[in-house]
Amino acid sequence: QGSSPNHALPIAPPIHQNPEERFYLSPGEISGLIEPFNRLGQDDPARRVVIVGGAQIGKTQLMLNALAFWVATDPKPIMAIWPTIDVAKRLVTTRVDPTFARIPAVQARLLPERTRARGAAMFLRKLIGGAELIVAGANAPAPLRSSPINYALLDEVSAMGATIEGDVLDLVAERQNTYGLTCKTLAISTPLDEGTCLITRAYSETDQRRYMVPCLHCGHRFPISFGDVRWPKGEPDKAALVCPSCGCAHDDFDKRAQLAQGRWEATAEASDTTAVGYHVPGLLSPWLSYAAIAKKHRAAGKDPVRLRVFVNATLAEVWRDEEGDDLADTDLAARRETWPAGEVPEGAVCLTAGCDIQDDRVEVTVAAWGPGEESWIVAHRVIWGDPAGTLLWDELDDFLLSEWRHPSGAMLPIRATAVDSGAHTLRVYDFVKPRSKRRVWPVKGSTGKPGAPLWPKAPTRNNKARVALFILNTLAGKEAIWSRLKLTEPGAGYLHFHADLPPSYFEGLTGERPVVRYSKGRAKREWVPISGRRNEAFDCLNYCLAALHGLKSAGLDLDREAHTLATATAPRPKKPPVVKSKWLHG
């Protein structure tokens, strides 16, 4: 196990010379990960290794190799940290344990569990010699303030929020003071938003290494960047990497040869001389063709939500909001369009509703969705009444049973409804429980971890009514809506507004704005209400989007729905029910 600066071997050198105990990086992994792996040995002066990586490029395999190597060769105190305890538990069960079980040298270092409870054993492994392997979640930082650490591994750093004690990386550094001459830290993550991304901040303190590949024609070395991937207009299948020096094109058959001859080169002077950083975009993956990259970019289009995923996960770059953070409600109101009342435009194939409960009313937004999550706000209603009574809920139920006519003649019902349960919680549970088969779902907002999805993987029933409650990461929904409101051309992600929507609706739609604040020394993006404005319209649209994602998690495909609607025989049109009530105001 030695350092091999500026050179990438086909596979990693074995940890042990005994053939039965060799442990390699998978030969299918990116050869560019060999140098970062080699920097984790004690014969290398680096103390912190930071990897900013794309999705599915071997980060997890590198992490498992590091843990196995440290346990097998130098069993000093080790801590592995994931964003949450639940994530840690899942990865230990599905990845760490199976890896350790296949390596005799690692098994020889682990003390038997004996009578210790399996739950405790999962998060604490005793090693021969008195050291321990501690598994922790950044959301439960108790081990970070009480345990000396020699080796630290932090996975998906960008998804770790600041703890009540402070920044996770800083806490780890404090726990390594006891082992100042031998400590090692491996921090790995895909990046998120500019200004608040923790892994990007850590990378900026290093020498910021990029993997330089040679042009097979002129020999010029350059990093594989998306700006150098070119293809004829409308023909992404012909995408190729173009040398920025001589202009010669390299296809996918050249890519492996270039990667094999590549080397890491520092592009900055590190503020911390013991820290090295590596930028590993998905572009370096030997399995991801240039055509596939071009198609991913074309599929994302101008939709900021999908484009953000492409930038973060494929390019391993931070997301920058090029348009700034200001939105004028008057500009949005000027975009209103006219289509017949009680109908939806041709591109719409599915309707969802979002309900916000107040002390004297319920506000409801109905959004129609099409391929690429292009949307049409077809209605926003305010139903006045006392949530403690029954009349308001009866009116709401009647409205949610409404249908809208598609140009094909089909009648589109509201397929799913998300009802905020933050206020008048028990009355909300009473309303949604008998309507669960109609996909009327109770939801509750939370400030989820950075990068977490809007819709949860599973509901919780930890409530008095024992209903299936869905905890939303409302920050993700607000970011998506805010980005899409800035789109100016119809297409994927664009929001259309019906002409009947009043100016007050747009004031509520822009009733919050994002700001960057600092907590425990770390930048954090938050949403704050604008003084003098209501924000129910913004919340309702967020719940509409959440209901759509709930349907998608159950298998809804908007492209398939559009195809089905276009090819199906239209049923006999029905007149949409009309809600008549003195309590209902548009």
N, C-alpha and C positions, 0 to 999 in steps of 0.2 A: 504494500500500500504506500505509494509514493506520489509526489506531486509531479504533474506533467504539464507545466505552463505552456500556453500557446500551441498545444497539440492535442488532437483528438484521436484516440485509438478506436479500432472497430468495436471492441467490447472492453469492459472494465477489467483491470487485473484482478486475479483471485485474492480474496482475503486470506485464505490459508493455502499452503502448498500441498497439503494432503488432498488428492483428487476427490475423495469422498466429501470433503468439506468446502469445496470451492463454491463461491457465491458470486454470481455475475449480475451485472445489469443485463436485462433481457437483450439479446442480440437485435431484437426488433426496435429497441428504443433509439432515440436520437443520439448519435455519437457525440454531439456537442455537450451532452450532460456528463461526459466522463471527467472533464476538468473540474467542474464544481464538486463532483463526488470526491475526487482526489484531494481537494482542499480541506476535507474534513478529517484527515489524518493528523496525528500529533507532530509529524515531521514537517508540516507546512505551517508557516508563520501566521496564516490568516486565522482570525478569531471569530469573525462574523461572515457568513456566506448568505447573500441575499439573491433570490431568484425571482424575477418578474416573468411569469410564464403564461402562455395561452392554455386553453383547455386541451386535454388529451394529448399532451406532448411528453408524458413520462414523469410528471412531478411526483405523483404518488409512489411510483416505483423507486425514484430516487430517495424519497422519504423512508420507505421501508428498508432500502439498502443501508441508509445511514443508521437507523435504529439497530439493525442486525449487526452492522459492523462495530458499532460502539459496544453493544452488549458482549459480542464475541471476543473482542480484542483488548478493550480497556474499560472494564466495568466500574466506572466511577458513577456518581449520581447522575441520572438521566431524567429529563422531563420532556414529555411530548404534549403539546398544547394544541387543541382544536377550538374553533369558535364557541362551541357549546358542549355541554356534557353529553347530550343526546348524540351529536355527531361523533364525539370521541368513542362512545359506547359502540356505535354502529361500525366504525372503522376498525376498532380493536377486534370486534367479533368477526368481521368479514375479511379483513386484510392483514392486520398485525399477527393475530394468533395463527392463521394458516401459514404465514411466512415463517414465523419462528419454528413451527412444527416441522418444517422441511429442512431445517439447518441443525445438524447435530451439535455443532460448536456453540450455537446459541442455547440449545436445550441444556447443554452441560453447564451453562452459567446460571441457569434459573433454579432457584430453590423450589422444591415441591410445595404445592399449595397446602397439603395436609388438610387440616380441619378448617382452614379459613373459609369464610363464605365466598361463594363465587363472585358475588357483586363487589366485594372488597378486593378480591384478587384481580378483578378486571382493571382496577385503577391503581394497583400497587403491586409490583413484582419485585420480590427480594432476589438479589443477585449474590452469588458466592463472593465472599470478601467483605460483606456488610453494606454494599451499595444497594440502591433501589432504582427501579424504573417507575416513575410516577406519570400517570395519564391524567390530564386535567382539561377543563373547559374554561375558556376566557371569561365566560359568564359566571363562574364560581371561582374567584381568584384566591381562595384561602391557601392552597398549596404554594402560590406564587410568593406569599409573604412569610412563609414559615419553613421553606425547604432550601438548603444550599444546593446549587446546581453546577455541575461541570459541563454537561452536554444538554443543550436545549434545542428542541425542534418545534417550530411553529408553522402550522399548515393553514392556508387561507387566511393570512394575516389581515387582508383588507376587510374581511367580514367580522373582525374583532372590534367591538366598541371599547371605548375607554371605560375601565373599571372604576369603582369608587375609590380605589387606591391610586389610580393613574394609568398611564399608558402601559400596555402589556409588554412591549419591547423594553421599556425602561425598567419595569419591575423584574423582568428576567435578568437584565444586566446587573441589577443590584444583588440578586441572589447568586450571581457568579463571582462575586468579589473574593470569596474564599478560595476559588480556584483560578485566580487571575492569570496565572502563567500557562494553564492547560485548557481553559474553557473554550468551548466551541458553540456557536449558535447557527442553526440553519433556519432561515426564514423564507417561506415559499408562499406565493399567492398570485392569482390573476389580479390585475389592477381594476379599480373602479373609477370614481369621479375625481377630476382634477381638483386639487386644493384640499381634499379630505382623505385621499388614498394613503393609507399607512405604509403599504409596501413600496409605493413610489417614493415616499419621503425617505425610507430607509435606503432605497437604491440610490437616491441622489447624494447620499453620504459616502458612497463607494466610488471605485474607479470606473463604474458604468461600462462594463465590457459588452461588446457586440461580437457576434460570430461572423467572421469575415470569410467569404468563399471566393475562390478565384474565377475569373472569366476564363473559360476554356479556350478562348481565342487570343486574347491579348495579355492575359495573366493579371490584370488589374483586380485587386481585392476589394470587396464591398459587401455590406450586410444585405441579406435578402429582405427587401422592404416592399410593401404593397405598391408604392409609387413606381416601382420598376417592373411590376407585373402588367403587361400590356396585352391587348387582344383587339382584333378588328371589331368595329361597331356591330353589335348584335350577334357576335359569334364568340361567346365565352369559352367554347370548347377548344378554341385555338389560342388560349392564353399561354404566354411564355414569359420567362424572366429575361429582361433586356439589360445588358451591361451598360451602366451609366457612362462608361468611358468610351467604348468603341461602338456601342449600339447593336452588338450581335445578340441574337436571341438564343436562349437555352430552354429546352423542353424538359419534360419530366424525366426522360432517360438521362439527361445531363445532371439532374438534381442530386442523385446519389453520389455521383463522382465529385461534384462540388462539395457536398457535405463531408465526404471522406477526406478531402484535402483542405477543409476549412480550419480556422484557428481563432481563438479568442484574442481580441485586442482591446486594451483599455482606451476609452474615449474621453476620460476626464481625470482630473487629479482628485484623489479621495481626501475628504476632510478627516476621515478616520483611516489611518494607514494600515490598520489591521482588518479592514472590511473590504471585501471584494463583492462585486455585483454582476449579475448575468441577466441579460434580456433574451428570453427564449420564446419568440412568438410561434404561433401555430404554423407560420410559413416555413419553419425549419423541419416540420414533420415530414418524414420520408413517405408517409402514406397519404398525405394531403396533396393532391395534384393542383397545379396552377389553375386548371379548368374548374376544379371544385371550389377553389378560393374565389374565382371570378363569379361563379354562380351564387355563392353565398352573398357576395356583395350585391349582385343584381337582385336577389330575393329580398334583401333588406331594403333596397330602394332608398327612398328618402324618409321612411318611417323612423323617427329617432329612437323608438323603443327597440326595434330590431337592429338598427344600425349600431346602437350602443353595445348590444351583445357581440356583434361582429368586431367592433373596435376593441372591446375588452378581451373577449375569449379567443379570437383568431389573431388579431394584430398584437395583443398584449400591450395595448396602449391605454392611457387614461382617457376617459370621456370628457371632452371639452364642450361646453355649451357656447357655440359660436355666436348665438343670437342675443346673448345677455339675458337678464332676468326680468325685464319689464314687458308687461302686456297691457294694452289699453282696451278697456271694455268697449269703447266706442268703435275701435277697429274691428273687433269681433262682431259687434252688432251690425256693422256695415256688410258683413258677409252673409246675412240672412238670405235664404232662398225660398222660392215659392213652389210648392207642390200641393196637390189636392188634400184638404183636411180628411183625416181618417184613412189616408193611404201612405204608402212608403215608396220611395224611388225604386227603380228597377234593380239597382245594385245591392239593395238590402235583402238579407235572407233570414235574419234571426233577430228577435227583440228581447231585450232584458230591461229590468226596472231596478231603480235604487230608491230607497225610502229613508228619509231622515226624520226622526221623531223629536218634536219640540213640545213644550208644555201646553201650547194652545193650538197645535196644528201638526199635520204631517205634510212634508214636501216630497213629491214623487217626480222623478225623471224617467222617461222611457226613451231608450236609445235603440236604433236599428243598426245592425252590423252587417258588413259585407266582407268579401275576401280581403286579406291584408289588414283586417280590423279597421277598415274605413267605416265611419259611423255617421249616422244622421240623428240628430236630436229631434224627435218627432213631437214630444210633448213635455211640458213641465207643469205640474199642477200643485196647487196649495189647497189642502182639504182642512178647513178650520173645524175645531171642536175640542172637546176635553178627552185626552187619552184615557182618563179613568172611566169614561162611559163606554157605550157600545156603538153609538151612531157613527162616530168617526171611523171606527174599524169596519163597520158595514159599508160605508162609502168607499173606503180604501179597497175592500175586497171586490166590490162591484167594478171599480176602475181597473183593477189588475186582471179582471176577466175580459177586458176589452180586446178586440182584434183589429188589425189594420190590413187593408186590402193591398195586395201586391199587383203591379201592372199585369201579371199573368192571370189574374183572377183569383189566385189563392189567398186565403185569409190567414194572416200570421198572428198567432197568439203571443203573449209574453211567455217566453220559455223558462225564465228563471228570474227571481226577485231577491235582492239582498236588502234586509231590513235592519237598520242600526238598532242595536239593543243596549246602547250606552245609557239611554234615558228610558224611564218607565219600563224597566227590564222585564218584570213579571207579566205586564200586559202584552209586551211583544212576544214573549214565550207562549202566552195563551193564544195569540193570533196565529203564529206560524205553525204550532204543533199539529193542528188538524189539517194543515195545508202543505205538509212536507212533500206529499206526492206530486203537488204542482210545482215543486222546487221553489217554495217560498222559504228562504233560508234566513235565520238570525245570524247577524255578523257583529263583530266587535273589533274596533280598530286598536292597533298597537304600533309602537315605534319599533319595528322589527330591525334585525341586524342588517348592515349594509349588504346589498346584493341579494337579500332574501326575496322570494317571489311574493306577489300580492296575495295569492290564494294559498292556503295551507295545504299540506299533503293529506291531512286528516282532521276531522272536527274533534272537539272535546265535549264531553258530557258532564264536566265538572261544574254543574249548576243545579239549582234547586228543582227546576222542572225536568232535568235529565234530558233536555233536547240536544240535538246535534248543533253545537255552536261553532261557527267558523271564525277563527282569530285572523284578521287581515293584517298584512303589512301595508298600512295605508300610505306610508311614505313612498313605496314603490309605485302605487297607483297615482299619487299626486305628481310624481316625477314624470310618469308616462303621459298623463293628461297635459301637463304644463308644456312638455316638449312638443306634443302633437298640436297644441293650440297655435304654435308658431309656424306650422306648415302653411304655405300659401297656395299650394296647388293640389287639386283633388287627386286622390290616389291612396295607397296604403297609409293608414294612420290618420288621414285627414278627417276633421270634424266639420260636418255640415249642420246648419241651424235653420229650423223652420221659421218662416216669416212671421208667424204668430207669437213668437217668443218676445216678451216685453223687454225694454232696456234694463229693468231691474234684474232680470235673469243674468245678464252679462256682468252686471256689477257683482252679483253673488258668485259668478264663475271665476272672477278675478279677485275674490275677497281675501285671498291669502297670497303670500309671496315667499320665496325661499331666501334665507339668509344663512351666512356662515358664521357660526359662533364657536368659541373655544371652551372646551371642557377638559379639565385635567391636562391642559397643555396641548390638546389635540383638536384640530379643526373638525367641526361637525355641521352638516347641512340640516337646517331645521325650517319648518314652515310656521309662519306667524301671521295672525289675522291683521288686515289693514284696518286701522281705526275708522269707525263709522260705517263699516260695511258688514253685511251678512255674508256667510260663506256656505249656506245650505246647498246652493246650486252646485258648487264645487264638490261637496261631499256626496251629493246624490249621483253625480256623474261618476265619481270614484266607485260607488257601490254598483252602478251599472256595469262598469268595467270588471269589477270583482265577480259579479254574477256571470258575466261572459266567461271569465277564466274558470269559474266553477263548472260551467258546462263543458269547457274544453278539457278540463281534467277528467271529465266523465266520458270523453270521446268525441265531442263535437268538432267537426272539421268544416270551417266556413267555405272552403273551396268545394268540398263535396256537396255541402248544402246548396251552393249556387248551381252546381251541375244538376242536382236532383230537381231543383225548382225549375230550371230551364227546360228539362226534358219531360217532367211529369205532366200528365193531363190535368189541367186546371179544374178544380171543383167548381160547382155552381156558387157564384158569389153570394155572400151573406152580408146583410147590412150590419155594420158594427153597432153594438149596443150603445145607447146614449145614457150617460149618467146625469140624472136630474136631481139637483139638491141645492138648497139655499146655502149649504155649507161649502159648496165647491166653487172655486174661483180660478180662472185661468191666469 
